[in-house]
């Protein structure tokens, strides 16, 4: 993957983007909802639509990809398009704007095609298909791919959820049920953010601990 050490972190608002359709907000939404195909203006309504389509997309994609499938950058775009294609016209396309979240700057938009190619030729080739027999090996693959994808942040919106769908699809190759990610909600959110930041130095151990907890919770549930 691209060299990340020494990468600057700039202080910014939730998002720092301008100039393109994907950076525009829906008229009448008071800057809270991105311009969308359904004309949704309320954030609560958009949250509901995204959540409902996310569940449908996950169920659809689990049935699509086989146990021996090696995931690619194109597959990740397809995942995003399947989920949000009916909501945003830019679904499935790499973002053209730079993004910062709470002072953390993700990969520059101009670098995304190169970084996604490196993700495909590196972690995705190494860790998929993820039909390993060892639980530790599965966790290692999930953690590295997830961390690197979130750091690239290839899309304008929905990157974390796309990364979780991909993790679910990878886990399903090892005959693991749909992953339960509630461990990264609430108080676990801070630990998750720290694990993503640790990936800047290619330290995936914090994310491995998180995925170990996710798998334990998933198996207890089932």
N, C-alpha and C positions, 0 to 999 in steps of 0.2 A: 504494500500500500504506500501511498505518498508519505513523504517525510512530514511529521507533524510537530516534532519538538521545536520549541521556541515560537510556536504559532501565537500570534497576538490575540488577546481577548479585549474587545472594545466595549466600552459601556454604551448600552443602547436600550431602547424600549423593547416591547415584546417582539415586534417585527420592524425591520428597517428595510423598506423596499419601495420602489417608485418606478413609474414610467411605462409599464406594460399592463395588459389586460389582467394578468394574474395578480397585479399589485393593486387593482382597483376594488373599491368596496361597493356593495349594492346600494343604489340611491335610496335614501330613507332609512338606512340601517344605522346611521350615526357612527359609521366607521367600525362597526362590530361584526359585520358579516361580509365576506368576500363576494364580489360580483359572481352571480351564479345563474344557471340555466333555468331555475325554477322561480326566480324572483323572490326568494326568501329574504325577509328583512330582519326577522327576530333571531337572535342567537340561540334561544331555547329551541326554536323550531329547527334550525340548522343542526343543532346537536342531536335532536331526535332523528332527523332524516339520516345523518351520517351514521348514527348508531344502528339504525334499522338496516341500512344498506350494508354496513360492515358485517353484520351477522349473516345476511344473505350471501355476500361475496365470499366469506370464509367457508361456508357450507358448499358453495359452488366450486371453489378452488380446490378444496380437499378432495373432491370427487374427480377433479381434472388431472392432477399430477400423480404419476405412478411412483411406486416404491423405489425404482431405479433411476428416476429422473435427476439429471444434474441441472441445477438452477443457473440461470444466466441473468445478465442485466436486462435483457428483453423480457424475461419472465417477471422481473420486478416491476417494470413499466406496465405489463399486462395486469398484474395484481392491482396496481393503483387505478388503472383504467376500468377494470371490472368493478371495483368498489365505487369510484366517484365519477364514472363516465356520464351518469345521468344528472350530475350536479354541477360540475365545472367543465368548461370547454377545454381547459388545459390538462385535464386528467390524463395520466400516463405519459406526460411529456416532462422532460427535465426543466427545472425552473430556470428562468432568465434573470432573476433578481437575487441579490445577496441578502441573506437573512441573519439576524441576530436575535437571540432569545435571552432575556435577563442578563445581558452583558457577555454572553457566549456567542462568538461568531463562528458559524459553520463554514464549510468549504465554499470558496468563491464559485459563483455560478459558471464562470468560464472554464473551471477545472473539472466540472462534474462528469462530462463524457469520458475524460481520461481516468478519473478516479473510479468510475463504475466499471470501466474495462479492467482496471487493476483488481477490483473486487471480484470480477468474474474469473479472471485468470489466476487469482490467488485464493482467498478464503472459500469462495463458492466451489472452485474446482477441488480444493483440498477437503472440504467438509460436506459436499453433497455428491451423490445421494447420501443422506444421513442415516443409513440403515445399519449403523454399527451395533455390535453386540454389547459393548461396554457402556454403562451409564455415564461414566466419567468422560468417555470419548464423545458421546452425544452432547453432553453439557459443554465441553470444550468447543465443539463446532457451533452450537447455538450462540454461545457467548461472543465468540470472535466475529461471526457474520453479523450478528445483531449490532454489536458496538460499532463496527466499521460502517455499516449502512446508516446508522443514526448520525454518525459524525459527518458523513457525506451530505446527508439531508437532501436527496436529489429532487424532491418535489416542493411545490409552493406550500402545500398543506398536507397533513396526514402521514408524515414520515414515520413517526413512532408507531402508529397503528399498522402501517404497511410492514414495518420491521417485525411487529408481533405476528402478523399473518404469516410472513415468511418463516418465522420460528415455528409456528404451529404446523405449517406444511412440512418443514424439515423433520419435526418431531414425529409427525404421522408416518414418515418413511421408516421410523423405528417402531411403529405400531404403538405409539403413545397417543392417548386421547387428546381432544382439543385442550390446549394449555390454559390454565387458570392463572391470569396475570394480576389478580387482585392484590398480590403481595407487593406490587410496585405502586399501589395507590395510597393515598393518605400519607401516613408517616413514612412509608416505604419510598415515596417519591424522591426524597432527599438522597437516600442511599443510592437509588437508581441513577440520579443525575451525577453523583460522584463517580459511579462506575463508568458512565459514559465518558466523563472527563479523564479518567484513568487510561482510557483507550488512546488518548493523545500520545502516550508513551508506550503504546502497545502492551499495556498491562491489562490483561483480561480477567485476572483472578477475581476482582470485585464483581464483575458481571457473571462469572461462573458461580459465585456464591448465590447471586440472585436467581439464576436459572436452576440451581439445585433446589432452592426453596420453591420455585414455581413448579418443578416436577414433583416434589414431595406433596405439595398442596393438590396438584392435579390427580395424583394417584390416590390420595386419601379421599378425594371427592368421588372417584369412580370405583 
